[in-house]
Amino acid sequence: MNLYQDDISSETALLFQKMYQTYANDVLRKINKILKDKDDAQDVAQETWIYILEHIDIFQGKSERSVKAYIFSVAKNKAIDSVRKKRREEKILCEFDDADVADESEMFELCADQSDESVWKCIIKLGEPYTSVLTYYYLHHHTLKEISKMMKLNESTVGSRLTRGRKKLIALLKKEGYYE
């Protein structure tokens, strides 16, 4: 369903308005209890109401009790999804720690005086799964999230491959004599 006002029937708009006025504060409170962050709770509440509006047809002819239960179920699930997403992001940030920064600095130092072609040859020698991740990240400047979508992998998997690939590239550059 398109969310433009012109595309919503007056009956649908009234139903949504009634649901929103009746449950908005309670939904926000429920989400805030789960997230314990007012700003995040407001964002998730907005996502909840957008979802409700997009699926408003399922509420036609339902009892008040089942409408309320469904709305609160959506709110709870959206809040839990938000918590899970935050945990995944924190895990990825933790995986990219000081050792990774040191490895990256060393890699850039090793590559600084080398031609792009010679560094590229070393990246190719690494083989998959490292070649693709290193190429997307360093050559094309994609984020871990973008790479994970392109490669259909978890962000943590992409982060791990990037870390391991970087270490293998450093070792190979040293082996090939690029480090004095």
C-alpha positions as CSV (number, residue, x, y, z in Angstrom):
1,M,0.0,0.0,0.0
2,N,1.3,3.4,-0.9
3,L,1.5,5.9,2.0
4,Y,0.4,9.0,0.1
5,Q,-2.7,10.5,1.6
6,D,-4.5,10.5,-1.8
7,D,-4.1,6.7,-2.0
8,I,-5.8,6.1,1.4
9,S,-9.6,5.9,1.5
10,S,-11.3,8.0,4.0
11,E,-12.5,4.9,5.9
12,T,-8.9,3.6,6.1
13,A,-7.7,7.0,7.2
14,L,-10.3,7.2,10.0
15,L,-9.5,3.6,11.1
16,F,-5.8,4.4,11.3
17,Q,-6.4,7.7,13.1
18,K,-8.6,6.0,15.7
19,M,-6.0,3.3,16.3
20,Y,-3.2,5.8,16.5
21,Q,-5.1,8.1,18.9
22,T,-6.1,5.2,21.1
23,Y,-2.8,3.3,21.3
24,A,0.1,5.7,20.4
25,N,1.1,6.6,23.9
26,D,0.9,3.0,25.2
27,V,2.9,1.8,22.2
28,L,5.6,4.3,22.8
29,R,5.8,3.4,26.5
30,K,6.0,-0.3,25.7
31,I,8.8,0.2,23.2
32,N,10.6,2.5,25.6
33,K,10.5,-0.2,28.3
34,I,12.3,-2.5,26.0
35,L,14.8,-0.1,24.5
36,K,15.3,2.2,27.5
37,D,16.2,5.1,25.1
38,K,13.6,7.7,24.3
39,D,15.0,8.7,20.9
40,D,15.3,5.1,19.7
41,A,11.8,4.3,21.1
42,Q,10.4,7.2,19.1
43,D,12.1,5.9,15.9
44,V,10.8,2.4,16.5
45,A,7.3,3.7,17.3
46,Q,7.3,5.5,14.0
47,E,8.4,2.3,12.2
48,T,5.6,0.5,14.0
49,W,2.9,2.9,12.9
50,I,4.2,2.9,9.3
51,Y,4.0,-0.9,9.4
52,I,0.5,-0.7,10.8
53,L,-0.6,1.7,8.0
54,E,1.0,-0.4,5.3
55,H,-1.0,-3.4,6.6
56,I,-4.2,-1.6,7.7
57,D,-6.4,-3.9,5.6
58,I,-5.9,-6.8,8.1
59,F,-7.7,-4.7,10.8
60,Q,-11.0,-4.4,8.9
61,G,-13.7,-6.1,10.8
62,K,-11.4,-7.2,13.7
63,S,-12.4,-6.9,17.3
64,E,-10.9,-4.1,19.4
65,R,-9.1,-6.7,21.5
66,S,-7.4,-8.4,18.5
67,V,-6.4,-5.0,17.0
68,K,-4.8,-4.0,20.2
69,A,-3.0,-7.3,20.6
70,Y,-1.7,-7.1,17.0
71,I,-0.5,-3.5,17.4
72,F,1.4,-4.3,20.6
73,S,2.8,-7.5,19.0
74,V,4.2,-5.4,16.1
75,A,5.6,-2.8,18.5
76,K,7.3,-5.5,20.6
77,N,8.8,-7.2,17.6
78,K,10.0,-3.9,16.1
79,A,11.7,-3.1,19.4
80,I,13.3,-6.5,19.6
81,D,14.6,-6.2,16.1
82,S,16.1,-2.8,17.0
83,V,17.9,-4.4,20.0
84,R,19.2,-7.2,17.8
85,K,20.4,-4.8,15.1
86,K,22.2,-2.7,17.7
87,R,23.9,-5.8,19.2
88,R,25.1,-6.8,15.7
89,E,26.5,-3.3,15.0
90,E,28.2,-3.3,18.4
91,K,29.7,-6.7,17.7
92,I,31.1,-5.5,14.4
93,L,32.5,-2.4,15.9
94,C,34.2,-4.5,18.6
95,E,35.7,-6.8,16.0
96,F,37.3,-3.8,14.3
97,D,39.5,-3.0,17.3
98,D,42.9,-1.5,17.8
99,A,44.7,-4.5,16.3
100,D,42.7,-4.0,13.1
101,V,43.7,-0.3,13.0
102,A,47.4,-1.3,13.5
103,D,47.1,-3.9,10.8
104,E,45.5,-1.4,8.5
105,S,48.2,1.2,9.2
106,E,50.9,-1.4,8.5
107,M,49.3,-2.5,5.3
108,F,49.0,1.1,4.1
109,E,52.7,1.7,5.0
110,L,53.7,-1.4,3.1
111,C,51.6,-0.4,0.0
112,A,52.6,3.3,0.0
113,D,55.7,2.9,-2.1
114,Q,54.4,0.1,-4.3
115,S,52.5,0.4,-7.6
116,D,48.8,-0.3,-7.5
117,E,49.4,-3.2,-10.0
118,S,51.9,-5.0,-7.7
119,V,49.5,-4.6,-4.7
120,W,46.6,-5.8,-6.8
121,K,48.6,-8.9,-7.9
122,C,49.1,-9.8,-4.2
123,I,45.4,-9.3,-3.5
124,I,44.6,-11.6,-6.4
125,K,47.1,-14.2,-5.0
126,L,45.2,-14.3,-1.8
127,G,42.2,-15.8,-3.6
128,E,38.6,-16.0,-2.4
129,P,37.0,-15.2,0.0
130,Y,39.6,-12.4,0.7
131,T,40.1,-10.9,-2.8
132,S,36.4,-9.8,-3.1
133,V,36.2,-8.3,0.3
134,L,39.5,-6.4,0.1
135,T,38.6,-5.2,-3.4
136,Y,35.1,-3.9,-2.4
137,Y,36.4,-2.3,0.8
138,Y,39.7,-0.7,-0.3
139,L,39.3,-0.2,-4.1
140,H,35.6,0.6,-4.3
141,H,35.3,2.1,-0.8
142,H,32.1,0.2,0.2
143,T,31.1,-0.2,3.8
144,L,30.9,-3.6,5.6
145,K,27.1,-3.3,5.4
146,E,27.1,-2.7,1.6
147,I,29.5,-5.5,1.1
148,S,27.4,-7.9,3.2
149,K,24.4,-7.1,1.0
150,M,26.3,-7.5,-2.2
151,M,27.8,-10.8,-1.1
152,K,24.7,-12.0,0.8
153,L,26.7,-12.5,4.0
154,N,26.4,-11.4,7.6
155,E,28.3,-8.1,8.3
156,S,30.3,-10.0,11.0
157,T,31.4,-12.5,8.4
158,V,32.5,-9.7,6.0
159,G,34.4,-8.0,8.9
160,S,36.1,-11.3,9.8
161,R,37.2,-11.8,6.2
162,L,38.4,-8.3,5.9
163,T,40.5,-8.7,9.1
164,R,41.9,-12.0,8.0
165,G,42.4,-10.8,4.4
166,R,44.3,-7.8,5.6
167,K,46.6,-9.9,7.8
168,K,47.2,-12.3,4.9
169,L,47.9,-9.4,2.6
170,I,50.5,-8.0,5.0
171,A,52.2,-11.4,5.3
172,L,52.2,-11.8,1.5
173,L,53.6,-8.3,0.9
174,K,56.4,-9.0,3.3
175,K,57.1,-12.4,1.7
176,E,57.1,-10.8,-1.7
177,G,59.8,-8.4,-0.5
178,Y,57.7,-5.2,-0.3
179,Y,58.8,-4.7,3.3
180,E,62.3,-3.7,4.1
